[in-house]
Amino acid sequence: MTDELTTPRPTMDRPQGHGGVVAVRIDASDPLTAVGTTEALRWCHDLHATTAADNGSVADVVVVLADTVDESTLTRIRAAHAVEGRPVVLVVSVLDDDGVLRAVEAGVRGVLRRHEASPERLAELVRSTVRGEGAMPSDVLGHLLDQVGRIHAEVLAPLGLHLNGLSERETQVLRLVADGLETAEIAQRLNYSQRTIKGVMHDVTMRLHLRNRAHAVAYAVRQGLI
């Protein structure tokens, strides 16, 4: 007769998304990695990890594990973000500057290098992502910001656009609309014709799917224009 030393673990059949428990779906390219990562998070009483093979599982956040950010990885990220509408955490072995930008564009909110992905660090990244914060290594964030700056300087600025997709004139008009000015007043303030101001508002509302002037004001507030 032998004695077995066991470590208490949270039960595996607890309800997902209930009582403050975050449901985490592990999406890996192979089942062994998926199961191993799922088991690594079992110690977290506030997380309930399942794999893609668990039929009917509903996730609050999806963890995508990959070797590189290739088209296959991007497809998995987009499926989790766009189809399921879930925030995505990426755990990746090799990550270059282009991969960072493409991953963020696809819907990734948090990034963790695979050799740094201890259960504790992964759990904390999942928690911060669910809170709407997300995180990534400081050097990765630095490269991402550099790329955003280059895109603005080399692509958007020559076209007279900002990172929010608005031109300087569109930004000015939206600010004045948010200040409560009517079309005639805006035209006088900016030295444009009323027809031009109406055209600007029409283009902005159509392109950004804004319903009316009030909606335009709300958009200006969200974008930090006022």
Backbone bond lengths (Angstrom), bond angles and torsions (degrees), N, CA, C in turn:
res aa  C-N    CA-C-N  psi(-1)  N-CA   C-N-CA  omega(-1)  CA-C   N-CA-C  phi
1 M - - - 1.461 - - 1.524 108.89 -
2 T 1.295 117.51 129.80 1.450 122.11 -177.00 1.519 110.32 -119.89
3 D 1.326 115.01 150.36 1.455 120.22 176.78 1.511 108.92 -96.72
4 E 1.319 117.39 135.82 1.451 122.11 178.32 1.520 109.63 -107.85
5 L 1.321 116.32 129.77 1.451 121.13 177.62 1.504 108.36 -95.48
6 T 1.293 117.66 115.45 1.455 121.27 -176.65 1.514 110.01 -118.33
7 T 1.324 115.83 152.89 1.464 122.47 176.89 1.508 108.98 -104.55
8 P 1.328 119.01 124.35 1.474 120.78 179.77 1.520 110.31 -59.35
9 R 1.310 115.05 135.66 1.460 120.65 176.78 1.511 109.39 -128.94
10 P 1.328 116.56 153.99 1.461 118.42 177.47 1.510 110.84 -62.85
11 T 1.308 116.35 145.74 1.459 119.34 -179.98 1.506 111.84 -62.21
12 M 1.315 117.16 148.16 1.455 122.24 -173.81 1.518 112.71 -87.67
13 D 1.327 118.37 -9.89 1.455 118.71 -175.96 1.526 111.94 -108.65
14 R 1.335 116.91 22.43 1.462 118.57 178.86 1.519 109.62 -70.37
15 P 1.292 119.01 152.44 1.459 121.44 -179.17 1.515 111.83 -67.19
16 Q 1.308 117.05 139.72 1.447 121.89 -179.80 1.519 110.17 -80.70
17 G 1.344 115.03 146.19 1.447 120.00 176.41 1.510 112.95 63.11
18 H 1.340 118.04 23.60 1.461 121.46 -176.23 1.520 109.23 -121.65
19 G 1.333 115.96 138.67 1.447 119.66 176.99 1.509 113.74 65.50
20 G 1.329 117.86 31.14 1.454 120.88 178.91 1.509 114.39 82.67
21 V 1.305 118.09 3.52 1.469 121.66 179.23 1.526 109.69 -81.28
22 V 1.323 116.89 129.78 1.459 122.61 180.00 1.520 109.73 -90.57
23 A 1.320 116.48 125.35 1.462 121.46 178.74 1.524 108.94 -86.12
24 V 1.320 116.51 122.44 1.462 123.03 -176.96 1.526 109.23 -118.09
25 R 1.329 116.22 125.48 1.468 119.26 176.03 1.518 108.90 -104.77
26 I 1.331 115.43 128.41 1.458 122.32 -179.55 1.521 109.14 -94.59
27 D 1.327 115.90 120.79 1.464 122.39 -179.95 1.524 108.38 -115.41
28 A 1.325 116.68 103.04 1.461 122.08 -179.70 1.520 109.79 -120.96
29 S 1.324 115.84 159.50 1.463 120.15 -178.09 1.514 112.66 -74.66
30 D 1.330 117.06 -16.26 1.465 120.27 177.75 1.523 109.38 -137.72
31 P 1.324 117.63 148.37 1.463 121.28 -175.09 1.523 113.67 -64.58
32 L 1.327 118.42 -31.00 1.457 120.64 -178.36 1.526 110.81 -65.22
33 T 1.340 116.20 -43.91 1.471 120.61 177.50 1.522 110.91 -64.76
34 A 1.333 116.33 -40.38 1.459 120.51 -179.69 1.525 111.20 -62.16
35 V 1.325 116.59 -46.15 1.465 120.71 -179.42 1.525 110.43 -66.81
36 G 1.350 116.47 -41.76 1.460 119.78 -179.92 1.519 112.40 -62.24
37 T 1.329 117.24 -41.34 1.460 120.78 179.19 1.522 111.03 -68.68
38 T 1.323 115.95 -38.93 1.460 120.51 177.05 1.522 111.09 -60.11
39 E 1.320 115.98 -44.84 1.462 120.34 179.47 1.522 111.60 -66.05
40 A 1.344 116.40 -33.09 1.465 120.42 -179.02 1.524 111.92 -65.29
41 L 1.327 117.54 -23.11 1.464 121.38 -178.88 1.527 113.01 -98.71
42 R 1.342 117.49 1.83 1.466 120.15 -177.16 1.525 112.73 -63.26
43 W 1.336 116.89 -26.12 1.463 119.64 -177.36 1.530 112.44 -72.17
44 C 1.345 117.00 -15.62 1.463 120.88 -177.01 1.521 109.53 -83.51
45 H 1.309 116.98 109.58 1.462 120.72 -176.79 1.524 112.59 -69.10
46 D 1.338 117.27 -19.11 1.458 119.61 -179.53 1.524 112.61 -96.42
47 L 1.343 117.64 2.85 1.462 122.07 178.63 1.516 109.91 -123.01
48 H 1.309 116.37 142.61 1.467 121.29 175.68 1.521 107.49 -125.86
49 A 1.318 116.60 103.52 1.462 121.95 -174.11 1.522 111.40 -94.82
50 T 1.325 115.50 135.63 1.458 122.29 174.68 1.523 107.89 -134.62
51 T 1.320 116.38 168.46 1.456 120.88 177.40 1.517 110.02 -105.99
52 A 1.335 115.84 169.25 1.460 120.67 179.70 1.520 111.20 -62.87
53 A 1.329 116.48 -21.35 1.459 120.26 -179.34 1.525 113.04 -75.14
54 D 1.329 116.69 -14.88 1.463 120.60 178.79 1.518 109.57 -77.13
55 N 1.296 116.37 99.91 1.465 121.20 -176.64 1.520 111.70 -59.93
56 G 1.326 114.67 136.25 1.455 120.01 175.38 1.512 115.02 79.33
57 S 1.345 117.26 5.21 1.454 119.03 -179.83 1.530 110.14 -71.07
58 V 1.315 115.56 136.04 1.456 121.70 178.87 1.521 107.70 -112.06
59 A 1.328 117.07 125.37 1.458 120.66 -173.36 1.513 111.88 -109.85
60 D 1.343 115.69 147.91 1.459 121.93 170.32 1.523 110.10 -88.79
61 V 1.323 116.48 -28.18 1.455 122.36 178.56 1.533 107.90 -149.06
62 V 1.334 116.10 147.14 1.460 121.40 179.63 1.523 108.75 -114.73
63 V 1.330 116.14 130.22 1.461 121.87 175.76 1.519 108.08 -102.46
64 V 1.324 116.75 116.18 1.457 122.53 178.81 1.515 108.56 -101.20
65 L 1.329 116.96 123.05 1.455 122.52 177.65 1.522 109.19 -106.68
66 A 1.331 116.88 132.10 1.460 120.22 -177.04 1.526 109.85 -153.40
67 D 1.334 115.13 162.61 1.461 120.28 175.94 1.527 110.73 -81.33
68 T 1.330 116.16 -45.96 1.458 121.90 179.77 1.526 109.17 -139.47
69 V 1.327 116.09 167.56 1.460 120.25 176.00 1.528 107.72 -91.91
70 D 1.336 115.57 80.09 1.465 120.57 176.77 1.523 108.98 -102.76
71 E 1.324 116.32 -174.14 1.466 119.61 -177.28 1.520 112.18 -62.66
72 S 1.324 116.70 -35.38 1.459 119.98 178.82 1.527 110.82 -64.13
73 T 1.327 115.99 -43.00 1.465 120.56 178.21 1.522 111.05 -64.57
74 L 1.330 116.49 -43.90 1.464 120.39 179.62 1.526 111.26 -62.43
75 T 1.323 117.00 -37.00 1.468 120.91 177.84 1.519 110.40 -62.73
76 R 1.320 116.96 -42.08 1.468 120.68 178.63 1.524 111.50 -65.99
77 I 1.338 115.91 -39.48 1.467 119.60 178.62 1.520 110.61 -64.41
78 R 1.337 115.99 -46.61 1.473 119.46 -179.31 1.520 111.52 -62.64
79 A 1.327 116.58 -38.01 1.463 119.99 179.55 1.520 110.63 -62.31
80 A 1.326 116.86 -41.51 1.461 120.60 -179.65 1.520 111.24 -70.86
81 H 1.328 116.47 -39.73 1.459 120.14 -175.19 1.523 113.28 -81.56
82 A 1.330 116.35 -49.90 1.460 120.24 -174.82 1.527 112.87 -80.95
83 V 1.321 116.68 -45.79 1.463 120.30 -176.39 1.522 110.82 -76.16
84 E 1.328 116.53 -47.20 1.460 120.01 -177.66 1.521 111.67 -89.48
85 G 1.322 116.98 -18.83 1.450 120.26 -178.82 1.513 113.50 68.68
86 R 1.320 117.22 30.07 1.460 121.52 -177.27 1.523 111.26 -105.97
87 P 1.344 117.85 146.14 1.459 119.52 172.11 1.522 109.79 -65.94
88 V 1.320 116.31 148.76 1.463 121.17 -173.57 1.521 110.30 -121.67
89 V 1.332 115.79 134.71 1.456 123.42 171.02 1.529 107.02 -108.47
90 L 1.327 116.97 131.78 1.458 121.72 -179.66 1.521 109.92 -108.98
91 V 1.329 116.03 123.82 1.456 122.44 171.92 1.522 106.28 -110.64
92 V 1.334 117.21 115.89 1.458 120.48 -168.97 1.527 110.48 -136.59
93 S 1.338 115.30 146.12 1.468 120.72 -179.17 1.518 111.84 -78.37
94 V 1.345 116.67 -49.22 1.458 122.29 -176.91 1.526 108.69 -120.94
95 L 1.330 115.75 128.33 1.465 119.70 -176.62 1.519 109.41 -139.54
96 D 1.344 115.76 117.51 1.459 119.94 175.97 1.528 109.43 -106.51
97 D 1.338 115.71 177.01 1.465 120.10 -175.72 1.521 112.15 -59.42
98 D 1.320 116.00 -44.30 1.460 119.49 -179.23 1.520 110.55 -64.93
99 G 1.322 116.91 -38.07 1.462 120.84 179.32 1.508 112.25 -63.98
100 V 1.348 116.80 -37.40 1.463 120.74 178.19 1.515 110.21 -60.26
101 L 1.338 116.00 -50.42 1.462 120.24 -176.96 1.520 111.22 -63.56
102 R 1.315 117.27 -43.55 1.466 120.46 -178.73 1.525 111.06 -66.36
103 A 1.319 116.82 -36.82 1.462 119.94 178.97 1.526 110.89 -65.98
104 V 1.330 116.61 -43.17 1.461 120.55 178.52 1.520 110.85 -64.55
105 E 1.332 116.28 -41.53 1.459 120.23 177.72 1.528 111.15 -61.34
106 A 1.335 117.10 -33.29 1.466 121.40 -178.28 1.519 112.43 -77.70
107 G 1.346 117.47 -16.20 1.458 119.14 177.08 1.512 116.55 126.86
108 V 1.336 118.24 8.21 1.464 121.13 -179.74 1.526 110.54 -75.23
109 R 1.335 116.66 134.01 1.462 121.85 178.12 1.522 112.32 -108.75
110 G 1.319 116.07 -21.97 1.461 119.91 -179.33 1.510 110.17 -139.50
111 V 1.337 115.99 142.62 1.461 121.26 -178.72 1.518 109.05 -130.35
112 L 1.329 115.17 138.66 1.459 121.33 177.73 1.519 108.25 -141.98
113 R 1.335 115.81 128.55 1.467 118.73 176.45 1.525 109.22 -70.71
114 R 1.309 115.62 144.04 1.455 120.65 -172.11 1.525 112.30 -61.75
115 H 1.336 117.35 -39.75 1.465 118.79 -177.65 1.524 111.99 -72.91
116 E 1.329 117.26 -9.58 1.457 121.30 176.80 1.529 112.34 -105.11
117 A 1.318 115.89 1.81 1.464 120.61 -171.07 1.525 112.04 -86.74
118 S 1.327 116.83 73.16 1.459 120.43 170.92 1.522 108.35 -73.80
119 P 1.328 117.71 159.04 1.472 119.08 177.70 1.521 112.56 -55.52
120 E 1.341 116.77 -37.51 1.460 120.26 -179.12 1.534 111.36 -66.16
121 R 1.316 117.10 -45.60 1.462 120.51 -178.31 1.525 111.07 -68.10
122 L 1.326 116.93 -39.40 1.461 119.89 178.38 1.525 110.50 -64.78
123 A 1.317 116.47 -42.80 1.465 120.54 179.79 1.527 110.87 -61.16
124 E 1.333 117.09 -43.36 1.451 120.17 -179.35 1.527 111.74 -67.04
125 L 1.343 116.99 -36.72 1.456 120.45 177.51 1.523 110.56 -66.03
126 V 1.318 117.02 -39.90 1.463 120.89 177.03 1.529 110.01 -60.94
127 R 1.308 116.45 -44.98 1.471 120.51 -179.30 1.527 111.36 -62.15
128 S 1.324 116.63 -46.19 1.460 119.58 -178.40 1.520 111.51 -66.26
129 T 1.343 116.42 -34.23 1.461 120.43 178.95 1.524 110.89 -66.91
130 V 1.315 116.67 -41.75 1.460 120.85 178.32 1.526 110.71 -63.77
131 R 1.324 116.63 -33.57 1.469 120.96 178.22 1.524 111.62 -73.87
132 G 1.336 117.22 -3.55 1.453 120.98 -179.79 1.509 113.41 89.13
133 E 1.330 117.60 9.58 1.453 121.19 -177.33 1.525 111.72 -93.34
134 G 1.325 116.60 -59.81 1.453 119.38 -176.67 1.516 110.55 71.49
135 A 1.316 116.95 169.53 1.463 121.20 179.90 1.516 108.99 -168.84
136 M 1.322 115.16 161.63 1.453 121.30 173.79 1.522 108.31 -155.56
137 P 1.334 117.42 160.50 1.462 119.71 179.73 1.521 110.94 -53.99
138 S 1.345 116.51 144.49 1.458 120.74 -174.37 1.519 112.75 -58.67
139 D 1.338 117.64 -38.16 1.460 118.96 179.96 1.522 111.11 -69.37
140 V 1.336 116.34 -34.89 1.460 120.73 176.91 1.523 109.84 -65.86
141 L 1.321 116.85 -43.54 1.465 120.82 178.03 1.521 110.61 -61.95
142 G 1.330 116.14 -40.49 1.461 119.49 178.56 1.514 112.29 -61.46
143 H 1.343 116.56 -44.43 1.462 120.57 178.19 1.528 110.75 -63.41
144 L 1.336 116.51 -38.68 1.460 120.59 -179.89 1.521 110.52 -63.75
145 L 1.327 116.70 -44.80 1.456 120.22 179.56 1.528 111.21 -64.79
146 D 1.330 116.30 -36.59 1.467 119.79 176.48 1.524 110.48 -61.90
147 Q 1.335 115.68 -41.93 1.465 119.52 -179.64 1.519 111.46 -66.15
148 V 1.324 115.91 -41.71 1.468 119.36 177.77 1.518 110.28 -60.81
149 G 1.335 116.10 -41.44 1.455 119.80 178.04 1.521 112.20 -62.69
150 R 1.325 117.14 -40.69 1.469 120.67 178.83 1.519 111.12 -66.40
151 I 1.326 116.72 -39.61 1.461 120.18 178.95 1.523 110.11 -61.85
152 H 1.343 115.26 -42.68 1.457 118.49 178.92 1.523 111.54 -64.57
153 A 1.335 116.38 -44.56 1.465 120.20 -175.69 1.525 112.42 -71.85
154 E 1.336 116.88 -38.78 1.461 120.32 -171.95 1.527 113.82 -95.62
155 V 1.318 117.19 -24.93 1.464 119.83 -174.72 1.529 112.25 -113.46
156 L 1.314 116.97 -53.55 1.461 120.34 -173.27 1.522 113.02 -78.73
157 A 1.336 116.33 -48.99 1.464 119.77 -176.14 1.528 113.30 -56.22
158 P 1.356 119.74 -44.01 1.467 119.31 178.21 1.526 113.31 -60.29
159 L 1.351 116.35 -23.00 1.470 120.68 178.34 1.527 111.53 -93.73
160 G 1.323 116.73 2.71 1.460 120.17 -179.37 1.512 112.96 74.45
161 L 1.347 117.95 25.24 1.461 122.31 -177.73 1.514 111.20 -110.31
162 H 1.340 114.91 154.80 1.452 121.73 173.06 1.526 108.54 -102.53
163 L 1.328 116.34 176.25 1.459 120.32 179.71 1.525 112.27 -64.48
164 N 1.325 117.08 -23.60 1.465 119.37 178.04 1.524 112.41 -82.57
165 G 1.345 116.81 3.10 1.457 120.28 176.71 1.509 114.43 86.11
166 L 1.327 117.83 4.63 1.450 121.88 -178.56 1.532 110.46 -102.91
167 S 1.315 115.63 146.00 1.462 120.09 172.76 1.525 108.86 -80.39
168 E 1.337 115.95 168.88 1.464 119.87 179.09 1.525 110.51 -61.13
169 R 1.324 117.24 -41.09 1.466 120.32 -179.53 1.524 110.95 -65.98
170 E 1.332 116.90 -41.74 1.465 120.16 178.71 1.523 110.63 -62.98
171 T 1.324 116.15 -40.05 1.464 120.52 178.53 1.523 110.97 -62.71
172 Q 1.330 116.22 -43.97 1.464 120.28 178.82 1.525 111.45 -60.91
173 V 1.331 116.52 -44.65 1.466 120.62 -178.94 1.528 110.52 -63.47
174 L 1.333 117.05 -44.49 1.464 120.38 -179.67 1.522 110.98 -62.33
175 R 1.308 116.99 -40.18 1.463 119.62 178.62 1.528 111.30 -61.29
176 L 1.320 116.17 -41.78 1.468 119.71 -178.43 1.530 111.05 -72.55
177 V 1.322 116.96 -34.86 1.471 119.85 173.85 1.524 109.20 -61.16
178 A 1.337 115.68 -43.58 1.460 119.93 179.45 1.527 111.55 -64.72
179 D 1.342 117.12 -26.44 1.462 121.11 177.49 1.529 112.23 -79.28
180 G 1.344 116.59 -4.20 1.453 120.45 176.60 1.514 115.23 93.79
181 L 1.325 118.64 9.12 1.457 120.98 -178.53 1.529 110.62 -77.39
182 E 1.330 115.72 144.51 1.458 121.30 176.07 1.531 109.07 -83.02
183 T 1.326 115.02 170.54 1.466 120.35 -176.34 1.524 112.29 -56.12
184 A 1.336 117.06 -46.25 1.470 120.96 -179.01 1.522 111.21 -62.02
185 E 1.335 116.69 -39.54 1.464 120.72 -179.74 1.526 111.16 -68.03
186 I 1.336 115.75 -39.73 1.469 119.66 178.46 1.522 110.39 -64.76
187 A 1.336 115.84 -42.86 1.468 120.63 179.38 1.524 110.74 -60.32
188 Q 1.325 116.12 -42.28 1.456 119.83 179.75 1.524 111.37 -67.82
189 R 1.340 115.90 -41.01 1.458 120.18 -178.25 1.530 111.56 -64.51
190 L 1.347 116.95 -39.43 1.458 120.85 -176.08 1.523 113.19 -97.27
191 N 1.320 115.44 -0.51 1.471 120.60 179.25 1.533 111.92 62.88
192 Y 1.341 115.11 40.32 1.464 121.75 174.25 1.528 108.13 -117.73
193 S 1.333 116.06 166.47 1.458 119.83 173.95 1.526 109.21 -77.87
194 Q 1.332 115.96 157.89 1.459 119.46 176.92 1.526 110.54 -62.23
195 R 1.331 116.42 -34.19 1.465 120.00 178.29 1.521 110.66 -61.93
196 T 1.327 117.40 -39.23 1.465 120.79 178.60 1.520 110.79 -64.56
197 I 1.336 116.19 -44.46 1.466 119.95 -179.76 1.525 110.57 -62.98
198 K 1.330 117.06 -41.98 1.468 120.01 177.66 1.519 110.68 -63.02
199 G 1.335 116.07 -38.53 1.460 119.86 178.24 1.517 112.27 -64.85
200 V 1.338 116.06 -40.34 1.464 120.64 177.89 1.529 110.16 -62.54
201 M 1.322 116.78 -46.89 1.460 120.50 -179.46 1.522 111.45 -63.92
202 H 1.325 116.16 -38.13 1.465 119.87 178.42 1.524 110.38 -63.81
203 D 1.339 116.24 -45.59 1.471 119.96 -179.17 1.525 111.40 -63.15
204 V 1.333 115.87 -42.65 1.464 120.03 -178.42 1.524 111.02 -66.22
205 T 1.331 116.38 -47.02 1.464 119.19 -177.65 1.528 111.78 -65.62
206 M 1.313 117.49 -36.50 1.466 120.18 178.65 1.523 111.31 -70.03
207 R 1.337 116.27 -45.82 1.463 120.16 -176.30 1.521 112.68 -68.60
208 L 1.337 116.02 -36.98 1.465 120.62 -177.08 1.524 112.76 -98.35
209 H 1.344 116.19 4.01 1.472 121.45 178.05 1.528 111.30 59.15
210 L 1.333 116.54 43.76 1.462 122.15 176.25 1.522 109.19 -91.60
211 R 1.322 116.58 140.52 1.461 120.30 -172.48 1.527 112.63 -83.28
212 N 1.321 117.47 -37.90 1.461 120.97 -174.25 1.524 109.06 -161.91
213 R 1.335 115.87 -173.09 1.463 119.92 -178.04 1.533 111.83 -63.71
214 A 1.333 116.25 -37.74 1.462 119.41 179.07 1.524 111.10 -62.88
215 H 1.323 114.41 -40.78 1.461 119.36 177.92 1.524 110.10 -65.31
216 A 1.329 116.48 -36.25 1.464 121.29 177.78 1.528 110.75 -64.07
217 V 1.325 116.39 -39.45 1.446 120.50 177.72 1.539 110.12 -63.32
218 A 1.331 116.17 -43.85 1.468 120.40 178.83 1.523 110.34 -60.82
219 Y 1.329 116.74 -40.24 1.469 120.13 179.31 1.532 109.49 -64.89
220 A 1.324 117.56 -41.77 1.461 121.50 -179.51 1.527 110.75 -61.32
221 V 1.325 116.42 -37.98 1.456 121.10 178.91 1.534 109.64 -66.63
222 R 1.339 116.70 -47.51 1.465 120.45 -178.46 1.515 112.12 -61.75
223 Q 1.339 116.25 -35.51 1.458 120.46 -178.64 1.517 112.90 -82.43
224 G 1.320 116.90 -1.17 1.452 120.29 179.49 1.507 114.04 73.69
225 L 1.350 116.74 23.05 1.469 120.19 179.70 1.521 111.87 -76.56
226 I 1.348 115.37 -21.58 1.472 119.39 178.86 1.526 109.01 -134.14
